[in-house]
Amino acid sequence: MKYRAIIFDLDGVICFTDRYHYQAWKKLADRLGIYFDEEINNRLRGVSRMESLEIILERSGKNYSQEEKNAFAEEKNETYRELLKQMTAEDLSDEVKSTLDTLRAKGLKLAIGSSSKNTRTILSRIGLGDFFDEISDGTNITNSKPDPEVFIKAAQFVGEEPKDCLVVEDAEAGIEAACRGGFDSAALGEAKRHPNATYCLNGFAELAELV
């Protein structure tokens, strides 16, 4: 077997919460009188909450204190967490669930490597609260992607070296993080634009063929 563990990003890979992020950021931007649309939202993929806020505030024309920025980020997160309550097991596709089961049956260790601080909440909502062997997320890292910290810690948690792990990502920042950490990577969606992705997948189910 080529790999001993697979590390998955969460949003856009295991499930899709993009619309909730967009709605929460849009609500904040509208309140602040800042223009925000889907194109700007795409720039937020794979980056931390505070970095996302800075991108949104580029159009504000105002200088906010760090205290104000922290309050804005918390306001967005509260809105987002409320929206997450709409998620159910139906937000987990049959393709993803069956592929995860196949990978588990092959004896692979399965972990999450996500910058989100809401990872455990989301997994619980979609019925995967206890499925993964380990979870590395925004609650245990100090540097967000493209820094490889979240993946390096996930590998450490499952007791494997980066060379024996495959990272699955949908964001270019995530592929870059994998490259910097010494991981092979499988790219989905927009992540396929990164020139250093090890594999480019047309669908999640193709993972089962790689390992």
C-alpha positions as CSV (number, residue, x, y, z in Angstrom):
1,M,0.0,0.0,0.0
2,K,1.5,3.4,-1.1
3,Y,0.1,5.3,1.9
4,R,-0.6,4.5,5.5
5,A,-2.9,7.5,6.3
6,I,-5.1,10.0,4.5
7,I,-5.6,13.5,5.8
8,F,-8.7,15.3,4.6
9,D,-9.5,19.0,4.6
10,L,-13.1,19.4,5.7
11,D,-14.9,22.2,3.9
12,G,-15.3,21.4,0.2
13,V,-13.9,17.9,0.6
14,I,-15.9,15.9,3.2
15,C,-18.8,18.3,3.1
16,F,-19.7,21.7,1.7
17,T,-20.2,24.6,4.1
18,D,-19.2,27.4,1.6
19,R,-22.7,28.8,1.4
20,Y,-22.9,29.2,5.2
21,H,-19.5,31.0,5.3
22,Y,-20.6,33.2,2.5
23,Q,-23.9,34.1,4.2
24,A,-22.2,34.9,7.5
25,W,-19.5,37.1,5.9
26,K,-22.1,38.8,3.7
27,K,-24.2,39.6,6.7
28,L,-21.2,41.2,8.4
29,A,-20.1,43.1,5.3
30,D,-23.6,44.4,4.7
31,R,-23.8,45.7,8.3
32,L,-20.4,47.5,7.9
33,G,-21.4,48.9,4.5
34,I,-18.7,46.9,2.6
35,Y,-19.2,45.5,-0.8
36,F,-18.9,41.7,-0.8
37,D,-19.7,39.1,-3.5
38,E,-19.0,35.5,-4.5
39,E,-15.7,36.5,-6.3
40,I,-14.3,38.0,-3.1
41,N,-15.6,35.1,-1.2
42,N,-13.5,32.7,-3.3
43,R,-10.4,34.5,-2.0
44,L,-11.3,33.3,1.5
45,R,-11.0,29.6,0.7
46,G,-8.5,27.8,2.8
47,V,-7.4,30.8,4.9
48,S,-8.1,31.6,8.5
49,R,-11.0,33.6,9.9
50,M,-8.8,36.7,10.7
51,E,-7.1,36.6,7.3
52,S,-10.5,36.4,5.7
53,L,-11.7,39.4,7.6
54,E,-8.6,41.4,6.5
55,I,-9.5,40.6,2.8
56,I,-13.1,41.8,3.4
57,L,-11.9,45.0,5.1
58,E,-9.7,45.9,2.2
59,R,-12.7,47.6,0.7
60,S,-13.8,49.4,3.9
61,G,-11.7,52.5,3.6
62,K,-11.5,52.6,7.4
63,N,-8.9,51.6,10.0
64,Y,-10.3,49.3,12.6
65,S,-8.6,48.5,15.9
66,Q,-7.6,44.9,16.7
67,E,-10.3,44.8,19.3
68,E,-12.9,45.8,16.7
69,K,-11.6,43.2,14.3
70,N,-11.7,40.5,16.9
71,A,-15.4,41.5,17.6
72,F,-16.2,41.4,13.9
73,A,-14.6,37.9,13.6
74,E,-16.6,36.6,16.6
75,E,-19.8,38.2,15.2
76,K,-19.2,36.3,11.9
77,N,-18.6,33.1,13.7
78,E,-21.7,33.3,15.8
79,T,-23.8,33.8,12.6
80,Y,-21.9,30.9,11.0
81,R,-22.5,28.6,14.0
82,E,-26.2,29.4,13.9
83,L,-26.3,28.5,10.2
84,L,-24.5,25.3,10.8
85,K,-27.5,24.1,12.8
86,Q,-29.2,23.6,9.4
87,M,-26.8,20.8,8.6
88,T,-27.8,17.2,8.8
89,A,-26.5,13.8,7.8
90,E,-28.1,14.6,4.4
91,D,-25.2,17.0,3.8
92,L,-22.8,14.0,3.6
93,S,-23.0,12.6,0.1
94,D,-23.3,8.9,-0.6
95,E,-20.1,9.1,-2.7
96,V,-18.1,10.5,0.2
97,K,-19.4,8.1,2.8
98,S,-19.0,5.0,0.7
99,T,-15.5,6.0,-0.3
100,L,-14.5,6.7,3.3
101,D,-15.9,3.3,4.2
102,T,-13.8,1.7,1.4
103,L,-10.6,3.5,2.6
104,R,-11.3,2.4,6.2
105,A,-11.8,-1.2,5.0
106,K,-8.3,-1.1,3.4
107,G,-6.8,-0.4,6.8
108,L,-5.8,3.2,6.2
109,K,-5.7,5.7,9.0
110,L,-8.1,8.6,8.4
111,A,-7.7,12.1,9.8
112,I,-9.0,15.6,9.4
113,G,-6.7,18.5,8.8
114,S,-8.8,21.7,8.7
115,S,-8.2,25.3,9.7
116,S,-11.8,25.5,10.9
117,K,-12.5,25.8,14.7
118,N,-15.9,24.4,14.0
119,T,-14.7,21.1,12.7
120,R,-16.1,18.9,15.4
121,T,-19.4,20.6,15.3
122,I,-19.7,20.1,11.6
123,L,-18.6,16.4,11.8
124,S,-21.2,15.8,14.5
125,R,-24.0,17.4,12.4
126,I,-23.3,15.2,9.4
127,G,-23.0,12.0,11.3
128,L,-19.2,11.6,11.4
129,G,-18.5,12.8,14.9
130,D,-16.7,9.6,15.9
131,F,-15.5,8.4,12.5
132,F,-12.0,9.8,12.0
133,D,-9.0,8.4,13.9
134,E,-7.7,11.9,14.6
135,I,-8.7,15.6,14.1
136,S,-6.2,18.4,13.7
137,D,-8.1,21.7,13.3
138,G,-8.1,25.4,14.1
139,T,-8.3,24.7,17.9
140,N,-4.8,23.2,18.0
141,I,-2.7,25.3,15.5
142,T,-1.3,28.7,15.4
143,N,-0.5,29.0,11.7
144,S,-3.2,28.5,9.0
145,K,-2.6,27.2,5.5
146,P,-0.5,27.5,3.4
147,D,1.6,26.8,6.5
148,P,1.7,23.0,6.8
149,E,1.2,22.9,10.6
150,V,-2.3,21.5,10.5
151,F,-1.2,18.6,8.3
152,I,2.0,18.0,10.2
153,K,0.1,17.7,13.5
154,A,-2.5,15.4,11.9
155,A,0.3,13.1,10.8
156,Q,1.8,13.2,14.3
157,F,-1.6,12.4,15.8
158,V,-1.9,9.3,13.7
159,G,1.8,8.3,14.2
160,E,2.9,8.6,10.6
161,E,5.5,10.5,8.7
162,P,4.4,13.0,6.0
163,K,5.8,10.8,3.2
164,D,3.4,8.1,4.2
165,C,0.3,10.4,4.2
166,L,-1.8,11.7,1.4
167,V,-3.5,15.1,1.9
168,V,-6.9,15.7,0.1
169,E,-7.7,19.3,-0.5
170,D,-10.0,21.6,-2.6
171,A,-8.0,24.9,-2.0
172,E,-4.7,25.9,-3.6
173,A,-3.6,27.1,-0.1
174,G,-4.1,23.6,1.1
175,I,-2.1,22.0,-1.7
176,E,0.7,24.5,-1.0
177,A,0.6,23.6,2.7
178,A,0.9,19.9,1.7
179,C,3.9,20.6,-0.5
180,R,5.7,22.6,2.2
181,G,5.1,19.8,4.7
182,G,6.5,17.0,2.5
183,F,3.1,15.4,1.8
184,D,1.7,14.0,-1.5
185,S,-1.6,15.7,-2.3
186,A,-4.8,14.9,-4.1
187,A,-6.5,18.0,-5.5
188,L,-10.3,18.5,-6.0
189,G,-12.0,21.5,-7.6
190,E,-10.1,24.7,-7.6
191,A,-7.1,23.1,-6.0
192,K,-6.3,21.4,-9.3
193,R,-4.9,24.7,-10.5
194,H,-1.9,24.3,-8.2
195,P,1.0,23.0,-10.4
196,N,2.4,20.9,-7.6
197,A,-0.6,18.7,-6.8
198,T,0.5,15.1,-6.9
199,Y,-2.9,13.9,-8.2
200,C,-5.9,15.8,-9.7
201,L,-9.2,14.1,-9.0
202,N,-12.4,14.6,-10.9
203,G,-14.4,13.2,-8.0
204,F,-13.9,12.0,-4.4
205,A,-14.5,8.3,-5.3
206,E,-11.2,8.3,-7.3
207,L,-9.4,8.3,-4.0
208,A,-10.1,4.6,-3.6
209,E,-8.1,3.9,-6.8
210,L,-5.0,5.8,-5.6
211,V,-4.4,3.7,-2.5
